[in-house]
């Protein structure tokens, strides 16, 4: 082979470099080393979504400091040759001696120092210095002493610029700039365990009472299994956060020696007592256990708090401990302010994230049974938190595409065994977990849906992928109906609940999807569809609450009051009093009212005395006034719906609106009877301003426009500011169910 052939340049194909894999977004932001696999090891450990970088950032050009210094020296030589005085950047030995002698003479003669004005170049240097100064205390304490104190101004600028450029380029190339360990990195788990041992227990439940014997707070053996049976019938089918076969064996063994129960299991036992008592009616509790419900709740809540403190729940990584905290929060929910409950749920979710429950790769490492129970607990926490957020003034930020935990499989508890190595195939027909699983599947699609992220966190829409989670709500509903709901046995209490709760749940989110469409872009077909979803919500709620099959699950139904459906229907009736569906709307709301509003005088906290009720009643009456006004012009008479007469009776104005022929001018009822005092903020979903309480710009204008347009009275929406409603001020347990 000739030398020419040996030295020939390689072809274009062989010289082309493979595309460089860049560090993920989070590692670049945190400036830590990334293994450049997706998901990377750092994101897996921190339990966050790993987002790859599509294209590298454009690099700055290196500062040509060598060329610039050479030019400065050349210019200094020219100034010397022409005997021009100047302050040299690189002074010679004779110049340095002369300069030092002049300064010494000035000091000896007491001359005042020369006041220099800051040049443009010096000002630029100070500006650069301000930009690069550390603004973080931990970073500032980690900085090294600068070794370039004796250099001139120009040299400092050039060196600083060169160091900044090199640091940037080195980070972009290999991201190995971890030589200077940040002080905060030494704050590891072992350090905190050693420094703050037993000193953070008081943060939530106060200090643990060390001399208390928790075994004395347990019920007797017979009552323990009564509570366990109530839990299995009333609570477990709806939440499915415990594995019945394994937990029952542990419970039997624990009752044999209550003085030596493992702390995490003991906390879980007390939480079971709490939710079991919470789920029964007062008279049933007195008949079964011989104590008032409130007395038992106080006893077992205290026991659960002490048991949680005993197992160090704030630092614990045990699933039983977190499950106990979750069941405790469910048990205290009826008597808790949603704002406070939301804060405690935030704590529970942070604990679950620390344990890696939001990360599918972490769950998969724990085996089929443990991994599946972790998924169930994570999703139960998320949906509970999402509902509480809707009742308080917070955005449901946790229900987002920023985590990747899978929905649990549709399996019975006995399908999962501790010795299993692989997860069984999910069932296609209803099981004991189907109710919870279907709610999780709907929520999984919703958290990836653009309409929901518009309300919560629009910046996450770029990583959302609804096509991998069901596509659209319509497509998911059709799939659920065909594969599951049509096979539900309506004589089975759990499957009956599954059928109607799932349909109501889907209708609810489809109604919220309609809220995301600006009114100017809504078509008549979309408005009709939204009304249908609102009516479906009320119908499903009425069917469930009136069935004797759901008596044991009333505690769960209280937690899901269909308030958005009421408001949407009333808005529609105010705008179109004689619409084709008007009579059906009034009839549906009246049927729902009969089961949702019982006699308030029999409750400790009457619903009709809450701040929200006067506003809610005024909305109903104003919508009815619009219909009465139109009927009056045509000489027609219509009987007052039950919901109108009931709310007027509750506010102690009997007989005023017994029949529709009674003349009512627009605004009369609201001004005379339903005052606007004590209005409080109410966000239906507690989200961004775009949906913060049915706002005007999104089609929920409750301004009292009473003009006449085309023979229709009540062209304006109901004149109630929905931003003035606060569901968190309502004791929903007082919205009782008649006959139960």
HELIX and SHEET records of a PDB file:
HELIX    1   1 UNK A    3  UNK A    6  1                                   4    
HELIX    2   2 UNK A   12  UNK A   15  1                                   4    
HELIX    3   3 UNK A   25  UNK A   30  1                                   6    
HELIX    4   4 UNK A   41  UNK A   46  1                                   6    
HELIX    5   5 UNK A   65  UNK A   81  1                                  17    
HELIX    6   6 UNK A   93  UNK A  108  1                                  16    
HELIX    7   7 UNK A  120  UNK A  132  1                                  13    
HELIX    8   8 UNK A  137  UNK A  142  1                                   6    
HELIX    9   9 UNK A  153  UNK A  173  1                                  21    
HELIX   10  10 UNK A  183  UNK A  186  5                                   4    
HELIX   11  11 UNK A  189  UNK A  195  1                                   7    
HELIX   12  12 UNK A  202  UNK A  205  1                                   4    
HELIX   13  13 UNK A  214  UNK A  216  5                                   3    
HELIX   14  14 UNK A  221  UNK A  230  1                                  10    
HELIX   15  15 UNK A  231  UNK A  235  3                                   5    
HELIX   16  16 UNK A  236  UNK A  239  1                                   4    
HELIX   17  17 UNK A  244  UNK A  255  1                                  12    
HELIX   18  18 UNK A  258  UNK A  260  5                                   3    
HELIX   19  19 UNK A  263  UNK A  278  1                                  16    
HELIX   20  20 UNK A  282  UNK A  289  1                                   8    
HELIX   21  21 UNK A  293  UNK A  310  1                                  18    
HELIX   22  22 UNK A  319  UNK A  332  1                                  14    
HELIX   23  23 UNK A  333  UNK A  335  5                                   3    
HELIX   24  24 UNK A  338  UNK A  354  1                                  17    
HELIX   25  25 UNK A  360  UNK A  364  1                                   5    
HELIX   26  26 UNK A  368  UNK A  391  1                                  24    
HELIX   27  27 UNK A  413  UNK A  415  5                                   3    
HELIX   28  28 UNK A  434  UNK A  446  1                                  13    
HELIX   29  29 UNK A  450  UNK A  456  1                                   7    
HELIX   30  30 UNK A  458  UNK A  462  5                                   5    
HELIX   31  31 UNK A  466  UNK A  469  5                                   4    
HELIX   32  32 UNK A  473  UNK A  483  1                                  11    
HELIX   33  33 UNK A  485  UNK A  487  5                                   3    
HELIX   34  34 UNK A  493  UNK A  515  1                                  23    
HELIX   35  35 UNK A  519  UNK A  521  5                                   3    
HELIX   36  36 UNK A  524  UNK A  546  1                                  23    
HELIX   37  37 UNK A  548  UNK A  553  5                                   6    
HELIX   38  38 UNK A  554  UNK A  557  1                                   4    
HELIX   39  39 UNK A  563  UNK A  575  1                                  13    
HELIX   40  40 UNK A  582  UNK A  596  1                                  15    
HELIX   41  41 UNK A  600  UNK A  602  5                                   3    
HELIX   42  42 UNK A  607  UNK A  609  5                                   3    
HELIX   43  43 UNK A  611  UNK A  633  1                                  23    
HELIX   44  44 UNK A  642  UNK A  650  1                                   9    
HELIX   45  45 UNK A  668  UNK A  672  1                                   5    
HELIX   46  46 UNK A  689  UNK A  691  5                                   3    
HELIX   47  47 UNK A  696  UNK A  698  5                                   3    
HELIX   48  48 UNK A  722  UNK A  724  5                                   3    
HELIX   49  49 UNK A  727  UNK A  729  5                                   3    
HELIX   50  50 UNK A  732  UNK A  734  5                                   3    
SHEET    1   A 2 UNK A 708  UNK A 709  0                                        
SHEET    2   A 2 UNK A 712  UNK A 713 -1                                        
END                                                                             
